């Protein structure tokens, strides 16, 4: 493999899910981030003793922590084939696969946030309960932006800005970039009560895919944060400064756009937004077409 994951495989060789929620390409690296969230079990509908009210109530009380969700990493891509490699040698320099220091219970980011006045209390709350949940990633130079689906604080969404440096060939560490030497900056955005589902860089701006924090059908939009890819300090951005780029049509089913990318649709520099859905069967025309 390219990376040593926080949670090693079990005795049967099964690898715990990393719940990758964000991808980006920058500086010859494929960057990826896990949700960093806790999860609550779901009730099951089948009518049997195994799925009684009592059993389902027990499921709703069970909160678990998957260690591989605490993953923020980069993997170098071979410049000739664009395939991932553990190490790439180029122009006398080595680029290696590395992840943020951590273990199956936490990493450097969650430990830094544990005492944060805004986000610390939400680290112990499952993602689908408005708990801490990363669902967007954008990399600009030496800065990494992670968008939070939750928590949404009185209608305000949060984007974290990080700066990572290599501690050793396989380990990344956070640099102090925030107030009082904090290894992060917080940016609060008035997304009309929505949480961040993905981030995308366009020039100096950040495009923000936003949707409901909870598992309910609801408004989905793409906002533009002008200058958001290069902030010079922490931010609090009101709605009038976050123009809507796209109102995403929403049907009656639970169809949440979870990924976003820009692409050149005609080769002339006219950029379109590609939205990616996790599960939306009625959008699938055939095996290869949506």
N, C-alpha and C positions, 0 to 999 in steps of 0.2 A: 504494500500500500504506500501511499504518498505521505500520510500523516499517522502519527500515533494518537488515536482518539482518547478522549478523557476516560471513557469507560471501556475496558478491554473486553474482548469476546468472552462469552460464557463457556462452560465446559463442553457444550455441543458445537462451539464455534459460531454461535449466533451473535450478530453485531446489533447492538441497541440502536434504534433510530436516532439520527441527529436532528431531524425536523428542520432541514435547511429552508430558510425563509427569504434569503436574499443572496443574489449573485451580482458580481460586476467584474469588468475586465479593465485593468489599469497597470501601466508600467511593466507589461510582460507577465503579469500575474492574473490568474483567476482568483478572485476574492469570494469568500462565502461566509455566511453567518447563520447560526442556529437560533432558534426562538428564545433561548435562555429562560424558558418559562416552566412553571409547574403545570400539571394537568389533573383534572378531576374526572373520575370515571363517569360514563354515561349509563343511564338506565337502559334496559333491554325490553323490547315490546312483546316477545314471545310469551304465551300464557302457559306457564308451568310452575312447578314448585321452585325450580331454580331461578325463575324470574318473578317471584312474588313481590308484593309491596315491600316486605321487610328486606329482601335481598337487594332490590333496587334502591331502597333507602340507604343500605350499607354502601352500595356503589357510589351514590352521590356524596357520601361522607369520606370516600377514599381519595386522598390527594397524593400523587407520586411525583418523583423527580427522576427524569431520564438523564444520566450524566452526559451523554453525547450532545444534548441540546446546548450545553455550555461550550460552544465552538465558534471561534472567530479565527479564520485562517486564510492563507494564500497559498496557491500552488502555481509554480512557474509553468508557462507554456513554451514548448519548443518553437522558436521563431520560424522554422521552415515548414513544420507540419501543423502547428497550433495544437498539438496534442499535449496533455499534461505530463510532466516529468517530476521526479523527486528532486533532481538537480539539473540545472541547465548552465553550461559553460558558454560564455559569450564575451568576446572582446577582453579576455583576461579576467573576467569577473564571474563569480558563481552566484546563481540565484537558486535558493533552496525552498522546499515546502516547509512552512512553519505555521504554528498556531499560537494564539495568546495563552500565556501560562495559566494553568488551572488543572482541576481534577474533576471527578464525577459529581461533586457537590457544588462547585462554584468555580469561577475563574477570576482573573485580575479585575475585570469590569464589574462583576456583581459584588466583589469584595469592596471595591471603591465606592459603589453606590449604596452599600448597606447603611451608611450613616447619612445619606442624602435626605434633606428635609422634604423634598418632593417625591422622590422615587423609592427611597428605602422601605417605607411601610408596605409597598406593593410587591416586593420581591417574594413574600411568603403567600401571595394570593395567586390562585391558578389563572392562567391566561384568559379563559372564557368568562371569568368573573370580574373583568376589568383589572386583572393583575398585570404584572410586568411581562411584556411580550414583544420581542423584536420581530418586525415583518418588513423591513426595507433596508437596502444597502446601496450606497453610492460612494465611490472612491475618487478623490480629486487630489492628485499629487501625493503629498504625505498625509492627507487628511481622510479619515473614514467617517462617513455619516451613517448612523443607524436610526431608522424610523421606528417608533413604538406604536403598535396597534393599541396597546394599553400600557399604563393607565392614561385615560383621558381625564384631565383635571378641570372640573366645572366647564366642560366643553372645549378645553384647550388640549391639543395634541403636543407631543414632545419628540424632538429629534436630538440625538446626542452626536456631538462632534468629538472624534478621537484622533490622536496622533500616535502611530505605532512605530517602534524601532526594533531592530533585531538584537536580541539579547545573546543568542547563540544560533548556529545554523538552523535549528528546529524550533526555536522559541521566540515569540514576540513579547514585547512589554509596552506598557502605556507611558507616554511622556506627559509631564505636567504642563497643561495648556490653559487650565481654567483659573478662576479666582481662587486665591489662597493656595495655589499650587495643586489644585485638583487635577486629576488626569482625564478630564473631560470638560466639555462645555455643554450647557443645556440651551436649547432653542425652543421656545413655546410658540405655537402657531394656532391661530383661531380658524380651525377647519370646520366650523359650524357644527361642532359636536362629534365629528368623525375622527377615527384613528387612522394612522398611517398604514398603508398596505404595501407600498413600494416607493422607491425613490429613483430618479433618473436625472443625470446631469445634461444640461443643454447650455453650452457656453458658460457664462458665469451664474446661470440660474439653476435652481433645483425644481424639477417637476415632481409633484407629490400626488401619488395615487391614494385616495382616501375612501374609506368605507366604514360601516358600523363596527364598533369594538365587539359587541356581543353577537351571538349566532342568530341573528334575525335579518330578514330581508330589509333593505333600506337604501337610502340615497348613496350613490357612488359618484365621485367626481375626480377629475385631475385638476389640481391647482398649480399655479406658477408662483414660486418664491423668488422674486427678482434679487439677484446677488446672493442667493442662498448657498451657492457652491463655494463662495469665498467670503464668509463673514469675518469681521475683525474683532468681534467680541460676542458675548452671549446676547440672545435676541428675544424679543417679545413682539410678535408680528400680528397686528390686528387684521380682521377680515378684509377691510378695504384695500389693504396692501398685498392681498393674495388673490389675484384675478383667476377666475375659472377658465381653464383651457378647454375642458370637455365635460359635459354632463353625460354620464354613462346610462344608457337605457336599462331599466330594471323591470324584470317581469315579476310574476307572482311567486315563482320558485326561489329557493335560496341559491342565487347565482352571484358569487362574489369574485370580482376581478382581483387576482392576487399578485400579478406580475406585470411589468411595463418595460418597454424598450423603444428606442427610436430607431427607425431605419429609413434609408433613402429609397423611396418607392419607384422613382423613375430614372435614377442615375444623374439627375440634374440638381441635386442638393435639396429637393423638396422633401422635407422630413414628415413622416407619419408616425403615429403612436400605435404600437402593437400591444394589445392587452392580452394577458394569459389568464385562463380560468383553470382552477383546480378540478372542478367537477361541474359540468353543465351539459348533460347528455343531449338535450334538445338543440344545442348549437352544433352538434356533430352530424354533418350531412352524410358522410360515409367514413370508412376506416381512416382516410388520410385527409379529410377536408372538414374545416369548421367554418 
